[in-house]
Amino acid sequence: MSIKDIISKAFGSKNAIAGLIIVVFFALIALFAPILAPSSGRDAYQMPQGGYSIEPQAPNAQHYFGTTENQYDLYYGIVWGSRMAFKVGITVVFFALLIGIIIGGAAGFAGGWTDEILMRLTDIIFAVPSMVLAMVIAAMLGRDLDNMMIALTVVSWPSYARLVRGGVLSVKEREFVLAARALGASSLRIFLKHIMPNAIYPVVIMASLDIGYIVLTAASLSFLGLGSPVGTADWGQLVALSRNWILGGHGNPFAYWYTIAVPGGALLLFVLAWNLLGDAFRDILDTSSRKA
């Protein structure tokens, strides 16, 4: 299927259009973050703190979305948190995908003891629940954004490796690959030109779905105190700073609704958008899932 066909089918999919609109919306916020929420410090991801009062402030002219406890500005956190979400999601998926393609491709193409060793390594990581393993690695490395991304990469690549290996095993025995081998093409050329282009589609679908999942997992780690440092423009961090106010005040359970609704809504929309795009890509690229 050509790129032109993929684009044509994507614009005919309601899921793809809806997901793309939301992703572009957040991308524009991330791109123009320095204009929408100018930074006064060296680290733009550090939210400005208007004081140390425990009680959040309601939305007002100074703080458009209100503040969390300790007076971190929610508007600033949402704007720069959009850039943080893209940074974490795309970085982790890129490196996890790269490692998965290398390990899965090598295992499927080489076979034998190479396949056995690499897949047993993959099984070892799969044996531990990914969230638990990510928490352990993040705790061992220390509370830092880069360490959190390393932990997420470590737990994410095995899925890609297995998927790539399965695709390579399926493609490498097809007639066009056997014909290329019979014509004297090198193993590297066969792998890069004939096998990987035909085995990569399922991985692309999975990667588009995983960006939202990675951002959600990163938010969970930040909420648990194992991700970005306190005060970072991270949606999970914003939810963590608001957790004491979920039940509102005495006699008014919705007194501090904005502290949860604003960062939670941003996280929901961002993850939903990538899920919609992933579902649309699956329908377009995965011929086995199409209805007859």
N, C-alpha and C positions, 0 to 999 in steps of 0.2 A: 504494500500500500504506500503510495507516494505522500509526501508532505502536503501537497495540494488537496488530496482526498481526505486526509486527516483533518485539515483546517475546515474543509467544506462540511464534513460530518459534524465537527465540533460546533459550528455555528447553527446546525440544525438540531442540536441537543439543548433542551431547556435546562438540564442540570449543569451542563458545561457553561452556558451563558450566565446562569445565576451565580455559580461558583467563581467564574472569571470576573464578574462585576464586583463581588465582595473582595476578591484578592487584589484587584486593581485599586479599589478604594483604600485598602490598608497599605498597598504599595505606595500610593500617592502620599498618604499620611507619613509613612516612613521616609520617603524621599524629601518631603518638605518639612520634616521635623524641626530643623534649625530655624525655619521661618515661623512655623506654627507655635513652637514653644522654645524661644531662644534660651540658650544655656549661658549662665553667668560664671560657671566654673570650668576647670580644666577637663573634668570628666563629665561629658554631656549626659551619660546614662545615670548620673547621680541626681536624684530628685531634690529640688529645693525644699528646704524645711523652714516653715514659717513660725516655728516655736516648738515648745515641748509639752503643750497641753495634751492630756490623754484623750479628751472628748473630741470626736471628729466635728468638723464644721460643715454645715449644709452648703449646697451650691450657692454661689454669690458672684458679684461682679469681679472679685479678685480671684476666686477659685471657681472656675466654671462648672466643674464636676464635684466640688467640695474637697474635703481633705480626709485622710485617714487619721488614726491616732498618731500622736507625735507630729501632727500637722504636715505630713507629706502631701504635696499637691497631686490630686488624682488626674487632673487634665494633663499635666506634664508627664505623669507616669503612663497614661494611655498612649500619648503621642510617641514618646520615645520607646515605650514598650512595643509598639508596632515594629519599629526598626530592630529591636532586640529579638522579637519573634522570628522575623525573617533571617536574622543573623544566626540564631541557634538552629532553626529548622533546616535551612539550606546547607549550613556548614556540616551539621551532623549527618544529614542524608547523603551529602556529597562524599564524605570520607567513608561512611559505612558502605555506600554503594561501590566505591572504588576498591575497598578491601574485599567486599563480597565478590566482585567481578574477578579479581585476581585469584582469590582462593577457590571460589566455585568453578571458575573457568579452568584453572590448572587441574583441579581434582577430576572434573568431567572429561577433559581432553586427554590428560596423561593416563588416568586409570591406575590400576595396580596398587602398589604400596603407597604411591603419592595420594591417590584418592582415599585410601584407608586412613592414612595419618591425618590428612586435612579434615576429613569428615568426623573422625573421632574427636579432634580438637573442637569442631563445631558442636558436637553432641555434648561435650563437657560444659560449654557455655549455655546450651539449651537446657541442661539439667537443672539449672538454678533459675527460678522466676526472674524475668528481666528487671522488674521494678526493685526487687530485693537486691539483686546483684548491682544495679546502678546505685542504690543507696549505700551499699558497702564500699564500692569503689570511690564514690564521691566523699564519703566520710573519711576514708583512708587518705585521699589526696588533699583534703581540706576544702573549706568553703570558698569557692572561687568560680567565676563563670567559665573559664577555660577548663577547669577540672570537671565541672558538670558536663561540658560538651564531650570531654574525653570519656567519661563514664557512659554517656548515652551512645557514643560511637561503638564502644566495646560491646554493649549488649544488643546493638542493632545490626551489625554486619552478618551474623550467622544466618539470618533469614534470607538475605540477598545471596549469600553463598550457596545455600541449598537450592534456591530458585534458579540461579544461574547454572549450577551443576546439572539440574534436571533438564534445562533447556539445551545445554551442550550435548548431553547424552542423547537427547531426542534428535538433534540436528546432525550430529557428526556421522551417522550411518546412512544419511539420505544420499540419493543418487548423485546430486550435483557435487557433494563433498567427495564422494568416492571417485567421481570423474576428475575433479581437480587434483586429487592425490595420484591418480593414474597418469595424469599429464605431467607429473613431476613438480607440482607446486610445493613449496616449503611448508613445514608444519605451522610456522608463524603466519604465513600468508593465508593458509587455509583457516586458521583460527580467527584472524582479524577480519578477513574479507568475506568468508563464506559462513562461518559458524556464528560468531557473535552478533552480526547484524540480524540474523534470523532467530536468535535466542534472547534478544534484549527486550522485546516488547513487554513480557510479563513483569520484568524488573522495573521498567518505566512506570507501569501502572502502580506497582507497589510503592515506588518512591514518591509518587504524587500523593498517595494516601498517607504515607508515613510522615510527611512534613507536619501535618496537623497533629498526628499522634505524638511526634517528638516534642512539639511545642507544649502539648498538654502534659506530657511526662516531665518536661523541664519545669513547668509551673508547679507540678506536684512536688518535685524535689525542693524548689524554692520555698514552697509552703511549709515543708517539713524542716526547713533550716539547713538544707544540704546543697542548695544551689547558689544563686547570686547573693552577695552580701546585703545586709539591711540597708534600705534606702535606694537600692538600684531600681531603675525603671523596668521592672519585670512584673508581668501581670500576676504571676503566682505570688510574688512578694507583696503586691497590693492586696490580694485576697488574704494573705497571712496577717498583714497589718490591720485587717478589718474583721478578723474572726471573732474578736471579743464583742462585736457590736451586731452580730447577726440577729439576735433576739430583740434588738431595739432597746428602748428605755422602759421604765415602769409605766404601765398603762398605755404604751404606744409602741407596739412591736415593729412598726415601720418607720420609726424615727430616724434610723440611720440606713435606710434602704440603699442609698447611693453608694455606700462603702463596699457593698457586695455586688449590686446590680451593674455598676459601671465596669469594673475589671472582669467580672464574670461574663457579662454580655459581650465584651470584646473578645474574650477567649472563646466563647461559644461560637460567635460568628466566624472567627478565623479558622477554627477547626472544621466547622461545617462547610466553609468554602472549599477547603482542600479535599474534604470527603466527597463533595459534589463533583469536583474536577476529576478526582480519582475514579469515581463511578462512571463518569462520562468517558474517560479514557479507556476504561475496561470494556465498555460497550463498543467503543470504536475499534480498538486494537485487538481485542481477544475474540477471534472468530469462533472459538469453541463455545462462547457464552451467548452467541446470537441465536435468536429463534429462527427456526426454518420457515 
